[in-house]
Structures are given as C-alpha cells and as structure tokens.
Amino acid sequence: MQAVILTRSAEDIEKDRKLFEREGFGVVALPLIRTVPIDFEPIDENFDFVIFQSAKAVKYFFERAKLKGNEKIIVVGEAVKKAVESYGYSVYQIPEKYYAHEIKLLMEKEKRGTVLLPRSREGREELIEWLSDMGFTVYPLNVYTTEYVLYDREEFLKRLSMGEFVFFASPSAVRSFFANLPKPEGTKVLEEKKIVCIGKTTKDELVSLSGLSCFIPEKQSVESVVSLIKSLASSLQKETT
C-alpha cells in the first residue's frame, strides 16, 4: 500500500484522512502547523465587502464576531463557502480559481468601498496592497496565528520514511518542514518523494526554499489532490511492472 504524508494541522489531517484511505492510500500524519485564535476586537464599521481566504479565518472570526448582514461576502474556494454558509450567511462571489489575484480581478468590477479582511497574522500583504491601490478602504483583521510544530529529528525522519508522497497545503507547512529539517538535508529527503502542493502560492514557497518543484491539482481542493495522487500512483505502478 502506498502512503501519503499529510502535513496540515492535526485537526485537518483527521478530516482528510478518510478521503485518502477511501482510495486505498495509507496516511502518515505529520502535522507541521497548528492554528491558534487571536483575541481581537471586532471593528464597528459598515463594510461593503468581507473577504475570507480560508475556512480557518471564517471559524475564528465568527467565534468572536458577527456581520451586520448587508455585506457582500467573497470567499476563496468551496470549503470556505461551506464554512460561511454554516454560520447562516450567504456568499456573494467566489472566484473560479482559488488565488488572491483572482479576487483582484473580481473586485475590479465592483464599486469602491470598505473591505473587511479577516485573516492569519502571517497572511500575505499583496491583496491588501492591490485593493488599496484600486481605491478600496481595507481593514485587515488578524483572527488567528499559525505556529510551526517542531519534532525530534529522528522522529521526523522516521515519519518521512513511511510515505512515497508528501502533500503540502500551505506555505507555512513548507516553511515548517525546513525549520525541522534544514537544507541541504531537507531538500535531499524531499527529492526522493513525489511532492504535491495544493496551489501556486505553496509551490512558489517550495521552489523558493528548496529549488524543488511539485505537482499541482487542477482545483485547489483536497478532493482534487486525492485524484492527482491516485493518478501519480497509477503511473508509478506501471513504471515498476
């Protein structure tokens, strides 16, 4: 049985596990990040737009705050859409592709106004800069932070030896990998694996830190990642027979 090393938070790995096991893969849990809520003060403002780029941002925002109900909610990805709807809100727009640049293209068609952006403290600044340059008033709101999970070196290497595939779902997980196993050793270990990144931003981080590339699924979803790895595993099997 071929195995996939999952590097998301422990909570997310358990959610994803059944998707991989259903397709006959073993799962090696190697949580590289954990998310921790930040105690924030809700901003008392009438927002025209609210943009959520992750389900975690949705969860940690609505655990401490509410929206007034007339905001246009824009989300990145079906999982984020479902998270918003679970709190009783409707989604106004979802870009076809799950990248910050797609939000920029979408917002170019909108009238200018105020934008609330609940996010990770470690979130990238480019969307804020783009929206500000376009004439929107942007209110970034840090609702959670992402921490690295650090391992004993031998334990880390042991878990890595147990899978043929490594799945990175965020740039933070890539950075945590190299915090646990710095170059050149970390790069050498990854060279022996089939690496799958959930999207371009995660791939760019991997290339930047290691020079290695990776496979990217057609859609930025775990379901699409499973389909890609299934295809890769089938190709590998043919090569060895």
C-alpha positions as CSV (number, residue, x, y, z in Angstrom):
1,M,0.0,0.0,0.0
2,Q,1.4,3.4,-1.0
3,A,1.2,6.1,1.7
4,V,0.8,9.9,1.7
5,I,2.4,12.1,4.3
6,L,-0.1,14.8,5.3
7,T,1.4,18.0,6.8
8,R,-1.6,20.1,7.7
9,S,-2.7,20.7,11.2
10,A,-3.6,17.6,13.2
11,E,-7.3,18.6,13.1
12,D,-7.3,18.9,9.3
13,I,-5.3,15.7,8.8
14,E,-8.1,13.8,10.6
15,K,-10.7,15.4,8.3
16,D,-8.6,14.5,5.2
17,R,-7.6,11.0,6.3
18,K,-10.8,9.3,5.1
19,L,-10.6,10.8,1.6
20,F,-7.2,9.2,1.1
21,E,-8.0,5.9,2.8
22,R,-11.1,5.6,0.7
23,E,-8.9,5.5,-2.4
24,G,-6.6,2.8,-0.8
25,F,-3.8,5.0,0.4
26,G,-2.1,4.7,3.8
27,V,-1.9,8.0,5.7
28,V,1.2,9.2,7.6
29,A,0.2,12.1,10.0
30,L,3.0,14.7,10.1
31,P,1.3,17.9,11.4
32,L,3.7,20.7,10.6
33,I,1.5,23.6,11.7
34,R,-1.1,24.5,14.3
35,T,-3.5,27.4,14.3
36,V,-4.2,29.4,17.4
37,P,-7.0,32.0,17.7
38,I,-6.2,35.6,18.4
39,D,-8.3,37.6,20.8
40,F,-9.4,40.5,18.6
41,E,-11.7,43.5,18.9
42,P,-14.5,43.5,16.2
43,I,-14.3,46.6,14.0
44,D,-17.5,48.7,14.3
45,E,-17.9,49.7,10.7
46,N,-20.5,49.3,7.9
47,F,-18.5,47.2,5.5
48,D,-19.4,46.8,1.8
49,F,-17.4,43.7,1.4
50,V,-15.9,40.9,3.5
51,I,-13.3,38.6,2.0
52,F,-12.4,35.2,3.5
53,Q,-9.5,33.3,2.1
54,S,-9.6,30.3,4.4
55,A,-12.1,28.3,6.4
56,K,-9.9,28.9,9.5
57,A,-10.5,32.7,9.1
58,V,-14.2,32.0,8.9
59,K,-14.2,29.9,12.0
60,Y,-12.1,32.2,14.2
61,F,-13.9,35.3,13.1
62,F,-17.4,34.1,13.7
63,E,-16.5,32.6,17.0
64,R,-16.0,36.1,18.3
65,A,-17.9,38.4,16.0
66,K,-20.9,38.8,13.7
67,L,-21.6,40.7,10.5
68,K,-24.5,43.1,10.1
69,G,-25.9,41.2,7.3
70,N,-25.7,43.6,4.3
71,E,-22.1,42.9,3.4
72,K,-21.1,41.2,0.1
73,I,-19.1,38.2,1.2
74,I,-16.4,36.9,-1.2
75,V,-14.6,33.6,-0.5
76,V,-11.8,31.6,-1.9
77,G,-12.8,28.0,-2.5
78,E,-15.8,25.8,-2.0
79,A,-14.7,24.7,1.5
80,V,-14.6,28.4,2.6
81,K,-18.1,28.9,1.1
82,K,-19.5,26.0,3.1
83,A,-17.9,27.4,6.2
84,V,-19.5,30.8,5.7
85,E,-22.9,29.2,5.0
86,S,-22.7,27.1,8.1
87,Y,-22.9,30.3,10.1
88,G,-26.1,31.3,8.3
89,Y,-24.6,33.8,5.8
90,S,-24.8,33.8,2.0
91,V,-21.8,34.1,-0.3
92,Y,-21.9,36.9,-2.9
93,Q,-19.0,35.8,-5.1
94,I,-16.4,33.0,-5.4
95,P,-13.6,33.3,-8.0
96,E,-13.2,30.5,-10.5
97,K,-9.6,29.9,-9.5
98,Y,-8.5,30.0,-5.8
99,Y,-5.8,32.7,-5.9
100,A,-5.6,36.2,-4.4
101,H,-5.0,37.6,-7.9
102,E,-8.5,36.2,-8.9
103,I,-10.0,38.2,-6.1
104,K,-8.3,41.3,-7.5
105,L,-9.8,40.7,-10.9
106,L,-13.2,40.2,-9.4
107,M,-13.0,43.3,-7.3
108,E,-12.0,45.4,-10.3
109,K,-15.6,45.1,-11.4
110,E,-17.1,46.3,-8.1
111,K,-17.8,49.8,-6.9
112,R,-15.2,51.0,-4.5
113,G,-16.0,50.8,-0.8
114,T,-14.8,49.4,2.5
115,V,-13.4,45.8,2.8
116,L,-13.0,43.7,5.9
117,L,-10.3,41.1,5.6
118,P,-10.3,38.5,8.5
119,R,-7.0,36.6,8.2
120,S,-4.0,34.9,9.6
121,R,-1.4,37.2,11.2
122,E,1.1,35.6,8.8
123,G,-1.0,36.3,5.8
124,R,0.5,37.8,2.6
125,E,0.1,41.6,2.1
126,E,-0.4,41.6,-1.7
127,L,-4.2,41.5,-1.7
128,I,-4.3,44.4,0.8
129,E,-1.9,46.4,-1.4
130,W,-3.9,45.6,-4.6
131,L,-7.2,46.6,-3.1
132,S,-5.8,49.8,-1.6
133,D,-4.2,50.8,-4.9
134,M,-7.6,50.2,-6.6
135,G,-9.3,52.7,-4.2
136,F,-10.8,50.4,-1.6
137,T,-10.5,51.1,2.1
138,V,-9.2,47.9,3.6
139,Y,-9.4,46.8,7.2
140,P,-7.1,43.7,7.8
141,L,-8.2,41.9,10.9
142,N,-5.8,39.2,12.4
143,V,-8.1,36.5,13.8
144,Y,-5.6,33.6,14.2
145,T,-1.9,32.9,14.0
146,T,0.0,29.9,12.6
147,E,2.7,28.2,14.6
148,Y,5.3,25.6,13.5
149,V,5.2,22.1,15.0
150,L,8.7,21.0,15.8
151,Y,9.9,17.4,16.1
152,D,12.8,15.4,17.4
153,R,15.0,14.8,14.3
154,E,14.8,11.0,14.4
155,E,11.0,11.0,14.8
156,F,10.7,13.4,11.9
157,L,12.9,11.3,9.6
158,K,11.0,8.2,10.7
159,R,7.7,9.6,9.7
160,L,9.1,10.8,6.4
161,S,10.4,7.4,5.6
162,M,6.9,5.9,5.8
163,G,5.4,7.5,2.7
164,E,6.0,7.9,-1.0
165,F,4.0,11.2,-1.4
166,V,4.2,14.4,0.6
167,F,1.3,16.8,0.5
168,F,1.8,20.5,1.4
169,A,-1.4,22.5,1.8
170,S,0.1,25.9,2.7
171,P,3.4,27.9,2.5
172,S,3.5,27.7,6.3
173,A,3.8,23.9,6.2
174,V,6.6,24.2,3.7
175,R,8.5,26.7,6.0
176,S,7.9,24.4,9.0
177,F,9.3,21.4,7.1
178,F,12.6,23.2,6.6
179,A,12.6,24.5,10.2
180,N,12.5,20.8,11.2
181,L,15.0,19.6,8.6
182,P,17.1,22.5,7.2
183,K,18.8,22.4,3.8
184,P,20.6,20.5,2.3
185,E,19.3,17.5,4.2
186,G,15.6,18.6,3.9
187,T,15.9,19.1,0.2
188,K,17.7,15.7,-0.3
189,V,14.9,13.9,1.6
190,L,12.2,15.6,-0.5
191,E,13.9,14.8,-3.7
192,E,13.1,11.1,-3.0
193,K,9.4,11.8,-2.8
194,K,6.6,12.8,-5.1
195,I,5.6,16.2,-3.8
196,V,2.1,17.7,-4.2
197,C,1.3,21.3,-3.4
198,I,-2.3,22.5,-3.2
199,G,-1.7,25.6,-5.3
200,K,0.7,28.1,-6.9
201,T,1.4,30.0,-3.7
202,T,2.5,26.9,-1.9
203,K,4.5,25.7,-4.9
204,D,6.3,29.1,-5.1
205,E,7.3,28.8,-1.4
206,L,8.7,25.3,-2.0
207,V,10.7,26.5,-5.1
208,S,12.0,29.5,-3.2
209,L,13.2,27.4,-0.2
210,S,14.5,24.3,-1.9
211,G,14.6,24.7,-5.7
212,L,12.4,21.7,-5.9
213,S,9.1,21.7,-7.9
214,C,5.9,19.8,-7.2
215,F,2.7,18.7,-8.8
216,I,-0.4,20.9,-8.5
217,P,-4.0,19.6,-8.8
218,E,-6.5,21.0,-11.2
219,K,-8.5,22.6,-8.4
220,Q,-7.3,23.9,-5.1
221,S,-9.1,21.3,-3.0
222,V,-8.2,18.1,-1.1
223,E,-10.5,16.1,-3.3
224,S,-8.6,17.2,-6.3
225,V,-5.3,16.4,-4.6
226,V,-6.5,12.9,-3.9
227,S,-7.4,12.4,-7.6
228,L,-3.9,13.7,-8.6
229,I,-2.1,11.4,-6.3
230,K,-4.2,8.5,-7.4
231,S,-3.1,9.2,-11.0
232,L,0.6,9.6,-10.0
233,A,0.4,6.3,-8.0
234,S,-1.0,4.5,-11.0
235,S,1.8,5.9,-13.3
236,L,4.4,4.8,-10.8
237,Q,2.9,1.3,-10.6
238,K,3.0,1.0,-14.4
239,E,6.7,2.0,-14.4
240,T,7.6,-0.7,-11.9
241,T,5.8,-3.5,-13.7
